[in-house]
Structure formats: C-alpha cells, structure tokens
Amino acid sequence: GHRPRIVPGGGCRAFTPTLREVRWPENFRPGAIEKYDGSTDLEEFLNVYSMVLYAAGADDNALANYIPAALKGSARSWLVHLPPRSSSSWEYLWQQFIANFQGTYKHHAIEND
C-alpha cells in the first residue's frame, strides 16, 4: 500500500504553513458535496461537508485544504482573498466563514459590521 502523501507548500495562501501540511487518507474519495456559493445555509453546508470528509478518513487539516474544491462563486473568491497565513486551523477557518456568510442566504447581502 501507499503511505499517506504529505503535500507541503501547495494549497491556499490564506493558510499557515502548518495548516497546509496534509496527510491525505489512502484512497481519499469524498462523496458528492453540493458546492457552496453563498446562497444556501452555511452551517448546513459546513456540517454536511465535514461529515462527508470525516467519513472519507480526512482530518481537520485535510478538511481545510479540500474546502476550495467545495466552494464556488463569491464563497471561493472570499477564501482566495483572505490575508495570507491568516488561518491556522480548520476551526478558525470555520469561524471566519460563519462571521462572513452567516445570514447572507436569508437576505442575500453581506453586511460589514
């Protein structure tokens, strides 16, 4: 069998180098995840996303590094434009997500307060 691959240096520039170190599970095949674009319930998306990835054997670092593949539109733009090295953990990224997108799908506006 193969050893878990560690992929240094790739990934999202918003993540710290530590967060970018991923051990992808062998035969990593997460199930289908409906991509999040900012128009649906964020917490529901994050809960389904994490459940699917944990079921596929992912750890928190893998969850963070796979998230760009599960985003589209304004949600992906938001992630890409986060300050470099601003996210050090999946939990912190989750909190940033909630802070930015919470409630947006109800009134379709991003509030800056």
The first five atom37 places (N, CA, C, CB, O) and aatype in JSON, in Angstrom:
{
  "aatype": [7, 8, 1, 14, 1, 9, 19, 14, 7, 7, 7, 4, 1, 0, 13, 16, 14, 16, 10, 1, 6, 19, 1, 17, 14, 6, 2, 13, 1, 14, 7, 0, 9, 6, 11, 18, 3, 7, 15, 16, 3, 10, 6, 6, 13, 10, 2, 19, 18, 15, 12, 19, 10, 18, 0, 0, 7, 0, 3, 3, 2, 0, 10, 0, 2, 18, 9, 14, 0, 0, 10, 11, 7, 15, 0, 1, 15, 17, 10, 19, 8, 10, 14, 14, 1, 15, 15, 15, 15, 17, 6, 18, 10, 17, 5, 5, 13, 9, 0, 2, 13, 5, 7, 16, 18, 11, 8, 8, 0, 9, 6, 2, 3],
  "atom_mask": [
    [1, 1, 1, 0, 1],
    [1, 1, 1, 1, 1],
    [1, 1, 1, 1, 1],
    [1, 1, 1, 1, 1],
    [1, 1, 1, 1, 1],
    [1, 1, 1, 1, 1],
    [1, 1, 1, 1, 1],
    [1, 1, 1, 1, 1],
    [1, 1, 1, 0, 1],
    [1, 1, 1, 0, 1],
    [1, 1, 1, 0, 1],
    [1, 1, 1, 1, 1],
    [1, 1, 1, 1, 1],
    [1, 1, 1, 1, 1],
    [1, 1, 1, 1, 1],
    [1, 1, 1, 1, 1],
    [1, 1, 1, 1, 1],
    [1, 1, 1, 1, 1],
    [1, 1, 1, 1, 1],
    [1, 1, 1, 1, 1],
    [1, 1, 1, 1, 1],
    [1, 1, 1, 1, 1],
    [1, 1, 1, 1, 1],
    [1, 1, 1, 1, 1],
    [1, 1, 1, 1, 1],
    [1, 1, 1, 1, 1],
    [1, 1, 1, 1, 1],
    [1, 1, 1, 1, 1],
    [1, 1, 1, 1, 1],
    [1, 1, 1, 1, 1],
    [1, 1, 1, 0, 1],
    [1, 1, 1, 1, 1],
    [1, 1, 1, 1, 1],
    [1, 1, 1, 1, 1],
    [1, 1, 1, 1, 1],
    [1, 1, 1, 1, 1],
    [1, 1, 1, 1, 1],
    [1, 1, 1, 0, 1],
    [1, 1, 1, 1, 1],
    [1, 1, 1, 1, 1],
    [1, 1, 1, 1, 1],
    [1, 1, 1, 1, 1],
    [1, 1, 1, 1, 1],
    [1, 1, 1, 1, 1],
    [1, 1, 1, 1, 1],
    [1, 1, 1, 1, 1],
    [1, 1, 1, 1, 1],
    [1, 1, 1, 1, 1],
    [1, 1, 1, 1, 1],
    [1, 1, 1, 1, 1],
    [1, 1, 1, 1, 1],
    [1, 1, 1, 1, 1],
    [1, 1, 1, 1, 1],
    [1, 1, 1, 1, 1],
    [1, 1, 1, 1, 1],
    [1, 1, 1, 1, 1],
    [1, 1, 1, 0, 1],
    [1, 1, 1, 1, 1],
    [1, 1, 1, 1, 1],
    [1, 1, 1, 1, 1],
    [1, 1, 1, 1, 1],
    [1, 1, 1, 1, 1],
    [1, 1, 1, 1, 1],
    [1, 1, 1, 1, 1],
    [1, 1, 1, 1, 1],
    [1, 1, 1, 1, 1],
    [1, 1, 1, 1, 1],
    [1, 1, 1, 1, 1],
    [1, 1, 1, 1, 1],
    [1, 1, 1, 1, 1],
    [1, 1, 1, 1, 1],
    [1, 1, 1, 1, 1],
    [1, 1, 1, 0, 1],
    [1, 1, 1, 1, 1],
    [1, 1, 1, 1, 1],
    [1, 1, 1, 1, 1],
    [1, 1, 1, 1, 1],
    [1, 1, 1, 1, 1],
    [1, 1, 1, 1, 1],
    [1, 1, 1, 1, 1],
    [1, 1, 1, 1, 1],
    [1, 1, 1, 1, 1],
    [1, 1, 1, 1, 1],
    [1, 1, 1, 1, 1],
    [1, 1, 1, 1, 1],
    [1, 1, 1, 1, 1],
    [1, 1, 1, 1, 1],
    [1, 1, 1, 1, 1],
    [1, 1, 1, 1, 1],
    [1, 1, 1, 1, 1],
    [1, 1, 1, 1, 1],
    [1, 1, 1, 1, 1],
    [1, 1, 1, 1, 1],
    [1, 1, 1, 1, 1],
    [1, 1, 1, 1, 1],
    [1, 1, 1, 1, 1],
    [1, 1, 1, 1, 1],
    [1, 1, 1, 1, 1],
    [1, 1, 1, 1, 1],
    [1, 1, 1, 1, 1],
    [1, 1, 1, 1, 1],
    [1, 1, 1, 1, 1],
    [1, 1, 1, 0, 1],
    [1, 1, 1, 1, 1],
    [1, 1, 1, 1, 1],
    [1, 1, 1, 1, 1],
    [1, 1, 1, 1, 1],
    [1, 1, 1, 1, 1],
    [1, 1, 1, 1, 1],
    [1, 1, 1, 1, 1],
    [1, 1, 1, 1, 1],
    [1, 1, 1, 1, 1],
    [1, 1, 1, 1, 1]
  ],
  "atom_positions": [
    [[0.81, -1.21, 0.0], [0.0, 0.0, 0.0], [0.84, 1.25, 0.0], [0.0, 0.0, 0.0], [2.06, 1.21, 0.21]],
    [[0.19, 2.36, -0.24], [0.9, 3.63, -0.27], [0.9, 4.25, 1.12], [0.27, 4.6, -1.29], [-0.01, 4.04, 1.92]],
    [[1.93, 5.02, 1.38], [1.93, 5.82, 2.6], [1.11, 7.07, 2.36], [3.39, 6.19, 3.05], [0.95, 7.5, 1.21]],
    [[0.58, 7.67, 3.43], [-0.16, 8.93, 3.23], [0.77, 9.95, 2.59], [-0.72, 9.47, 4.59], [1.93, 10.08, 2.98]],
    [[0.25, 10.66, 1.63], [1.05, 11.67, 0.96], [1.03, 12.96, 1.77], [0.54, 11.93, -0.48], [-0.04, 13.42, 2.17]],
    [[2.18, 13.52, 2.01], [2.23, 14.83, 2.64], [2.51, 15.84, 1.54], [3.32, 14.9, 3.79], [3.49, 15.72, 0.81]],
    [[1.65, 16.82, 1.43], [1.79, 17.78, 0.35], [2.14, 19.13, 0.95], [0.48, 17.87, -0.49], [1.25, 19.87, 1.38]],
    [[3.43, 19.49, 1.0], [3.8, 20.78, 1.57], [3.72, 21.87, 0.52], [5.21, 20.73, 2.16], [3.86, 21.61, -0.67]],
    [[3.5, 23.09, 0.97], [3.66, 24.24, 0.09], [2.52, 24.51, -0.86], [0.0, 0.0, 0.0], [2.4, 25.64, -1.35]],
    [[1.67, 23.55, -1.14], [0.56, 23.8, -2.04], [-0.57, 24.48, -1.29], [0.0, 0.0, 0.0], [-0.37, 25.0, -0.19]],
    [[-1.72, 24.45, -1.87], [-2.9, 24.89, -1.13], [-3.1, 26.38, -1.08], [0.0, 0.0, 0.0], [-2.47, 27.15, -1.8]],
    [[-3.98, 26.75, -0.22], [-4.5, 28.1, -0.14], [-3.53, 29.02, 0.62], [-5.86, 28.11, 0.53], [-3.06, 28.67, 1.71]],
    [[-3.25, 30.18, 0.05], [-2.27, 31.06, 0.69], [-2.79, 31.67, 1.99], [-1.87, 32.17, -0.27], [-2.02, 32.22, 2.78]],
    [[-4.11, 31.57, 2.22], [-4.65, 32.08, 3.48], [-4.29, 31.19, 4.66], [-6.16, 32.22, 3.38], [-4.47, 31.59, 5.81]],
    [[-3.78, 29.97, 4.38], [-3.48, 29.03, 5.46], [-2.03, 29.17, 5.9], [-3.77, 27.59, 5.02], [-1.15, 29.45, 5.09]],
    [[-1.79, 28.97, 7.18], [-0.42, 28.93, 7.68], [0.26, 27.68, 7.13], [-0.4, 28.95, 9.25], [-0.41, 26.73, 6.75]],
    [[1.6, 27.69, 7.08], [2.32, 26.51, 6.58], [1.93, 25.23, 7.33], [3.82, 26.73, 6.68], [1.85, 24.16, 6.73]],
    [[1.71, 25.34, 8.62], [1.33, 24.17, 9.41], [0.0, 23.61, 8.93], [1.24, 24.52, 10.9], [-0.17, 22.39, 8.82]],
    [[-0.95, 24.49, 8.65], [-2.27, 24.03, 8.2], [-2.19, 23.4, 6.81], [-3.27, 25.2, 8.19], [-2.97, 22.51, 6.48]],
    [[-1.22, 23.86, 6.01], [-1.1, 23.33, 4.66], [-0.5, 21.92, 4.61], [-0.25, 24.25, 3.83], [-0.56, 21.26, 3.58]],
    [[0.07, 21.47, 5.72], [0.63, 20.11, 5.74], [-0.5, 19.11, 5.88], [1.65, 19.95, 6.9], [-1.13, 19.01, 6.93]],
    [[-0.75, 18.39, 4.82], [-1.89, 17.48, 4.81], [-1.43, 16.04, 4.64], [-2.87, 17.85, 3.69], [-0.57, 15.75, 3.8]],
    [[-1.99, 15.16, 5.43], [-1.85, 13.73, 5.16], [-3.18, 13.27, 4.57], [-1.46, 12.91, 6.47], [-4.13, 13.01, 5.3]],
    [[-3.22, 13.18, 3.25], [-4.45, 12.72, 2.61], [-4.62, 11.25, 2.9], [-4.44, 12.99, 1.08], [-3.66, 10.48, 2.79]],
    [[-5.83, 10.82, 3.27], [-6.04, 9.4, 3.52], [-5.81, 8.6, 2.24], [-7.47, 9.15, 4.05], [-6.01, 9.1, 1.13]],
    [[-5.38, 7.35, 2.41], [-5.26, 6.47, 1.27], [-6.63, 6.35, 0.6], [-4.7, 5.08, 1.68], [-7.65, 6.31, 1.29]],
    [[-6.65, 6.28, -0.71], [-7.92, 6.14, -1.45], [-8.94, 7.2, -1.04], [-8.51, 4.75, -1.22], [-10.12, 6.9, -0.86]],
    [[-8.48, 8.44, -0.9], [-9.36, 9.53, -0.47], [-10.4, 9.8, -1.55], [-8.55, 10.81, -0.15], [-10.06, 10.31, -2.62]],
    [[-11.65, 9.46, -1.29], [-12.74, 9.65, -2.25], [-13.95, 10.2, -1.52], [-13.08, 8.33, -2.98], [-14.88, 9.45, -1.22]],
    [[-13.96, 11.48, -1.22], [-15.14, 12.01, -0.54], [-16.37, 11.91, -1.44], [-14.91, 13.48, -0.11], [-16.26, 11.98, -2.66]],
    [[-17.5, 11.74, -0.84], [-18.74, 11.69, -1.6], [-19.07, 13.03, -2.21], [0.0, 0.0, 0.0], [-18.36, 14.02, -2.0]],
    [[-20.14, 13.06, -2.97], [-20.53, 14.29, -3.64], [-20.94, 15.34, -2.6], [-21.69, 14.03, -4.62], [-21.7, 15.06, -1.68]],
    [[-20.42, 16.54, -2.78], [-20.77, 17.66, -1.91], [-21.29, 18.77, -2.8], [-19.55, 18.14, -1.04], [-20.62, 19.18, -3.75]],
    [[-22.48, 19.25, -2.5], [-23.01, 20.37, -3.28], [-22.16, 21.59, -2.98], [-24.52, 20.64, -2.94], [-21.97, 21.95, -1.82]],
    [[-21.64, 22.23, -4.01], [-20.73, 23.36, -3.8], [-21.46, 24.54, -3.18], [-20.09, 23.78, -5.12], [-22.61, 24.84, -3.5]],
    [[-20.75, 25.2, -2.28], [-21.32, 26.35, -1.57], [-20.96, 27.63, -2.29], [-20.83, 26.39, -0.1], [-19.78, 27.88, -2.57]],
    [[-21.96, 28.45, -2.61], [-21.72, 29.69, -3.34], [-22.19, 30.92, -2.56], [-22.41, 29.64, -4.68], [-22.22, 32.03, -3.11]],
    [[-22.56, 30.73, -1.31], [-23.02, 31.87, -0.52], [-24.52, 32.03, -0.5], [0.0, 0.0, 0.0], [-25.04, 32.9, 0.2]],
    [[-25.24, 31.2, -1.27], [-26.69, 31.4, -1.36], [-27.51, 30.39, -0.56], [-27.11, 31.34, -2.8], [-28.73, 30.48, -0.51]],
    [[-26.84, 29.42, 0.06], [-27.57, 28.42, 0.85], [-27.14, 28.52, 2.31], [-27.31, 26.99, 0.3], [-26.29, 29.34, 2.66]],
    [[-27.7, 27.7, 3.16], [-27.41, 27.74, 4.59], [-25.98, 27.3, 4.85], [-28.4, 26.86, 5.37], [-25.62, 26.16, 4.58]],
    [[-25.16, 28.21, 5.38], [-23.74, 27.94, 5.59], [-23.49, 26.82, 6.6], [-23.04, 29.2, 6.05], [-22.7, 25.91, 6.34]],
    [[-24.17, 26.89, 7.75], [-23.91, 25.88, 8.78], [-24.3, 24.5, 8.27], [-24.68, 26.2, 10.06], [-23.62, 23.51, 8.56]],
    [[-25.38, 24.43, 7.53], [-25.81, 23.16, 6.95], [-24.73, 22.65, 5.99], [-27.17, 23.32, 6.22], [-24.37, 21.47, 6.02]],
    [[-24.22, 23.55, 5.14], [-23.15, 23.15, 4.22], [-21.94, 22.64, 4.99], [-22.75, 24.33, 3.32], [-21.42, 21.57, 4.69]],
    [[-21.48, 23.4, 6.0], [-20.27, 23.02, 6.73], [-20.45, 21.69, 7.46], [-19.89, 24.12, 7.73], [-19.53, 20.88, 7.52]],
    [[-21.64, 21.48, 8.01], [-21.9, 20.22, 8.71], [-21.88, 19.03, 7.75], [-23.24, 20.27, 9.44], [-21.29, 18.0, 8.05]],
    [[-22.52, 19.18, 6.6], [-22.52, 18.1, 5.6], [-21.11, 17.88, 5.07], [-23.5, 18.43, 4.43], [-20.65, 16.75, 4.96]],
    [[-20.42, 18.98, 4.75], [-19.06, 18.91, 4.23], [-18.14, 18.15, 5.19], [-18.52, 20.31, 3.98], [-17.43, 17.23, 4.78]],
    [[-18.16, 18.54, 6.46], [-17.25, 17.89, 7.41], [-17.64, 16.43, 7.63], [-17.25, 18.65, 8.74], [-16.77, 15.58, 7.78]],
    [[-18.93, 16.14, 7.65], [-19.38, 14.77, 7.82], [-18.89, 13.88, 6.67], [-20.92, 14.72, 7.91], [-18.39, 12.78, 6.89]],
    [[-19.03, 14.38, 5.43], [-18.6, 13.62, 4.26], [-17.09, 13.39, 4.28], [-19.0, 14.37, 2.96], [-16.62, 12.28, 4.0]],
    [[-16.32, 14.43, 4.63], [-14.87, 14.27, 4.63], [-14.37, 13.41, 5.78], [-14.2, 15.63, 4.7], [-13.46, 12.59, 5.6]],
    [[-14.96, 13.58, 6.96], [-14.56, 12.7, 8.07], [-14.86, 11.24, 7.72], [-15.3, 13.09, 9.38], [-14.07, 10.35, 8.05]],
    [[-15.99, 11.0, 7.06], [-16.35, 9.64, 6.67], [-15.34, 9.07, 5.67], [-17.77, 9.62, 6.05], [-15.13, 7.86, 5.62]],
    [[-14.71, 9.96, 4.89], [-13.72, 9.52, 3.91], [-12.32, 9.39, 4.54], [-13.67, 10.49, 2.73], [-11.35, 9.07, 3.85]],
    [[-12.24, 9.64, 5.85], [-10.98, 9.45, 6.57], [-10.14, 10.7, 6.73], [0.0, 0.0, 0.0], [-8.99, 10.63, 7.17]],
    [[-10.7, 11.85, 6.37], [-9.93, 13.11, 6.45], [-9.81, 13.59, 7.89], [-10.6, 14.2, 5.6], [-10.65, 13.3, 8.74]],
    [[-8.72, 14.33, 8.15], [-8.59, 15.0, 9.44], [-8.87, 16.5, 9.22], [-7.17, 14.77, 10.07], [-9.21, 16.93, 8.12]],
    [[-8.72, 17.28, 10.28], [-9.07, 18.7, 10.19], [-8.23, 19.45, 9.16], [-8.9, 19.36, 11.55], [-8.75, 20.32, 8.45]],
    [[-6.94, 19.13, 9.06], [-6.11, 19.8, 8.07], [-6.58, 19.48, 6.66], [-4.65, 19.39, 8.23], [-6.61, 20.36, 5.8]],
    [[-6.97, 18.23, 6.43], [-7.47, 17.85, 5.11], [-8.78, 18.59, 4.82], [-7.68, 16.32, 5.03], [-9.02, 19.01, 3.69]],
    [[-9.63, 18.74, 5.84], [-10.89, 19.48, 5.65], [-10.61, 20.89, 5.18], [-11.71, 19.51, 6.96], [-11.26, 21.38, 4.25]],
    [[-9.64, 21.55, 5.81], [-9.32, 22.92, 5.42], [-8.79, 22.97, 4.0], [-8.3, 23.53, 6.4], [-9.17, 23.84, 3.22]],
    [[-7.91, 22.04, 3.66], [-7.24, 22.1, 2.36], [-8.14, 21.65, 1.2], [-6.02, 21.25, 2.39], [-7.86, 21.97, 0.05]],
    [[-9.2, 20.93, 1.51], [-10.11, 20.48, 0.45], [-11.24, 21.48, 0.23], [-10.7, 19.12, 0.8], [-11.94, 21.41, -0.78]],
    [[-11.41, 22.42, 1.15], [-12.57, 23.33, 1.07], [-12.62, 24.14, -0.23], [-12.55, 24.28, 2.25], [-13.72, 24.39, -0.72]],
    [[-11.47, 24.56, -0.83], [-11.61, 25.31, -2.09], [-12.35, 24.52, -3.16], [-10.24, 25.72, -2.62], [-13.03, 25.1, -4.0]],
    [[-12.23, 23.2, -3.13], [-12.89, 22.35, -4.12], [-14.4, 22.3, -3.9], [-12.31, 20.94, -4.07], [-15.14, 21.89, -4.79]],
    [[-14.84, 22.71, -2.72], [-16.27, 22.64, -2.39], [-16.93, 24.01, -2.41], [-16.47, 21.99, -1.02], [-18.08, 24.17, -2.0]],
    [[-16.19, 25.02, -2.89], [-16.73, 26.37, -2.95], [-16.82, 26.82, -4.39], [-15.86, 27.35, -2.13], [-16.09, 26.33, -5.26]],
    [[-17.71, 27.77, -4.65], [-17.76, 28.41, -5.96], [-18.25, 29.83, -5.78], [-18.67, 27.62, -6.94], [-18.75, 30.2, -4.72]],
    [[-18.12, 30.6, -6.82], [-18.65, 31.97, -6.82], [-18.05, 32.83, -5.72], [0.0, 0.0, 0.0], [-16.84, 32.83, -5.5]],
    [[-18.92, 33.58, -5.03], [-18.45, 34.55, -4.05], [-17.76, 33.87, -2.87], [-19.61, 35.39, -3.55], [-16.87, 34.45, -2.24]],
    [[-18.16, 32.64, -2.57], [-17.54, 31.94, -1.43], [-16.08, 31.6, -1.74], [-18.32, 30.66, -1.09], [-15.21, 31.74, -0.88]],
    [[-15.82, 31.15, -2.97], [-14.43, 30.85, -3.32], [-13.61, 32.13, -3.4], [-14.37, 30.09, -4.67], [-12.46, 32.16, -2.95]],
    [[-14.17, 33.18, -3.96], [-13.47, 34.47, -4.02], [-13.09, 34.95, -2.63], [-14.33, 35.53, -4.72], [-11.98, 35.43, -2.41]],
    [[-14.02, 34.8, -1.69], [-13.77, 35.22, -0.32], [-12.55, 34.48, 0.24], [-15.0, 34.96, 0.57], [-11.67, 35.09, 0.84]],
    [[-12.5, 33.17, 0.04], [-11.4, 32.37, 0.56], [-10.07, 32.78, -0.08], [-11.65, 30.89, 0.32], [-9.06, 32.94, 0.61]],
    [[-10.09, 32.95, -1.38], [-8.87, 33.3, -2.12], [-8.32, 34.65, -1.66], [-9.15, 33.33, -3.63], [-7.11, 34.87, -1.68]],
    [[-9.21, 35.55, -1.25], [-8.76, 36.9, -0.88], [-8.56, 37.11, 0.61], [-9.75, 37.89, -1.38], [-8.34, 38.24, 1.05]],
    [[-8.62, 36.05, 1.38], [-8.27, 36.19, 2.8], [-6.79, 36.56, 2.91], [-8.57, 34.86, 3.59], [-6.0, 36.21, 2.03]],
    [[-6.4, 37.26, 3.97], [-4.99, 37.62, 4.11], [-4.11, 36.36, 4.17], [-4.77, 38.48, 5.38], [-4.51, 35.36, 4.76]],
    [[-2.92, 36.43, 3.56], [-2.01, 35.28, 3.6], [-1.72, 34.85, 5.05], [-0.71, 35.6, 2.88], [-1.54, 35.69, 5.93]],
    [[-1.68, 33.57, 5.24], [-1.35, 32.96, 6.54], [-2.26, 33.43, 7.67], [0.08, 33.27, 6.9], [-1.83, 33.53, 8.82]],
    [[-3.52, 33.72, 7.34], [-4.44, 34.21, 8.37], [-5.21, 33.09, 9.05], [-5.41, 35.19, 7.77], [-5.78, 33.3, 10.12]],
    [[-5.22, 31.91, 8.45], [-5.96, 30.8, 9.05], [-5.0, 29.71, 9.49], [-7.0, 30.23, 8.05], [-4.23, 29.18, 8.69]],
    [[-5.07, 29.37, 10.77], [-4.13, 28.4, 11.32], [-4.78, 27.06, 11.64], [-3.48, 28.95, 12.56], [-4.09, 26.1, 11.99]],
    [[-6.11, 26.99, 11.51], [-6.79, 25.73, 11.82], [-8.13, 25.68, 11.11], [-6.98, 25.55, 13.34], [-8.67, 26.7, 10.7]],
    [[-8.66, 24.47, 10.97], [-9.99, 24.29, 10.39], [-11.03, 24.99, 11.24], [-10.33, 22.78, 10.25], [-11.96, 25.62, 10.72]],
    [[-10.87, 24.89, 12.55], [-11.84, 25.51, 13.47], [-11.87, 27.03, 13.26], [-11.48, 25.17, 14.94], [-12.94, 27.64, 13.24]],
    [[-10.68, 27.62, 13.11], [-10.6, 29.06, 12.92], [-11.21, 29.46, 11.57], [-9.14, 29.54, 13.01], [-11.93, 30.46, 11.47]],
    [[-10.91, 28.67, 10.54], [-11.47, 28.93, 9.22], [-13.0, 28.87, 9.26], [-10.92, 27.94, 8.19], [-13.68, 29.71, 8.68]],
    [[-13.52, 27.85, 9.96], [-14.97, 27.68, 10.15], [-15.54, 28.95, 10.77], [-15.28, 26.44, 11.06], [-16.56, 29.46, 10.31]],
    [[-14.88, 29.48, 11.82], [-15.37, 30.69, 12.49], [-15.35, 31.89, 11.54], [-14.51, 30.98, 13.73], [-16.26, 32.72, 11.56]],
    [[-14.3, 31.99, 10.71], [-14.23, 33.09, 9.75], [-15.37, 33.01, 8.73], [-12.87, 33.09, 9.02], [-15.98, 34.01, 8.37]],
    [[-15.63, 31.79, 8.3], [-16.74, 31.53, 7.38], [-18.04, 32.02, 7.97], [-16.84, 30.04, 7.06], [-18.78, 32.78, 7.34]],
    [[-18.33, 31.57, 9.18], [-19.58, 31.92, 9.85], [-19.69, 33.44, 9.98], [-19.66, 31.24, 11.25], [-20.74, 34.03, 9.71]],
    [[-18.59, 34.06, 10.41], [-18.6, 35.51, 10.61], [-18.92, 36.23, 9.31], [-17.26, 36.0, 11.16], [-19.61, 37.25, 9.32]],
    [[-18.43, 35.71, 8.18], [-18.62, 36.41, 6.92], [-19.95, 36.09, 6.24], [-17.51, 36.06, 5.98], [-20.6, 36.99, 5.69]],
    [[-20.37, 34.83, 6.29], [-21.52, 34.42, 5.49], [-22.8, 34.18, 6.28], [-21.18, 33.19, 4.76], [-23.86, 33.94, 5.69]],
    [[-22.73, 34.24, 7.61], [-23.91, 33.94, 8.41], [-25.06, 34.86, 8.03], [-23.6, 34.08, 9.9], [-24.92, 36.08, 8.03]],
    [[-26.19, 34.28, 7.72], [-27.36, 35.09, 7.42], [-27.42, 35.63, 6.01], [0.0, 0.0, 0.0], [-28.42, 36.23, 5.62]],
    [[-26.35, 35.42, 5.21], [-26.37, 36.03, 3.88], [-27.43, 35.39, 3.0], [-24.99, 35.91, 3.21], [-28.01, 36.06, 2.15]],
    [[-27.68, 34.1, 3.19], [-28.63, 33.46, 2.28], [-30.06, 33.85, 2.57], [-28.49, 31.95, 2.35], [-30.95, 33.64, 1.74]],
    [[-30.31, 34.41, 3.76], [-31.68, 34.85, 4.07], [-31.98, 36.18, 3.39], [-31.89, 34.99, 5.59], [-33.04, 36.34, 2.77]],
    [[-31.04, 37.14, 3.5], [-31.34, 38.42, 2.85], [-30.37, 38.78, 1.73], [-31.34, 39.51, 3.87], [-30.36, 39.92, 1.26]],
    [[-29.55, 37.81, 1.31], [-28.7, 37.99, 0.14], [-27.9, 39.29, 0.16], [-29.54, 37.96, -1.09], [-27.77, 39.96, -0.86]],
    [[-27.36, 39.62, 1.31], [-26.5, 40.79, 1.39], [-25.39, 40.47, 2.38], [-27.29, 42.07, 1.8], [-25.65, 39.84, 3.41]],
    [[-24.18, 40.9, 2.09], [-23.1, 40.71, 3.05], [-22.98, 41.99, 3.85], [-21.75, 40.35, 2.34], [-22.71, 43.07, 3.3]],
    [[-23.17, 41.87, 5.15], [-23.13, 43.04, 5.99], [-21.72, 43.22, 6.56], [-24.17, 42.94, 7.13], [-21.09, 42.26, 7.0]],
    [[-21.24, 44.44, 6.56], [-19.9, 44.72, 7.09], [-20.06, 45.44, 8.42], [-19.05, 45.57, 6.09], [-19.95, 46.66, 8.49]],
    [[-20.3, 44.67, 9.49], [-20.35, 45.42, 10.74], [-19.37, 44.88, 11.75], [-21.74, 45.39, 11.32], [-19.29, 45.4, 12.86]]
  ]
}
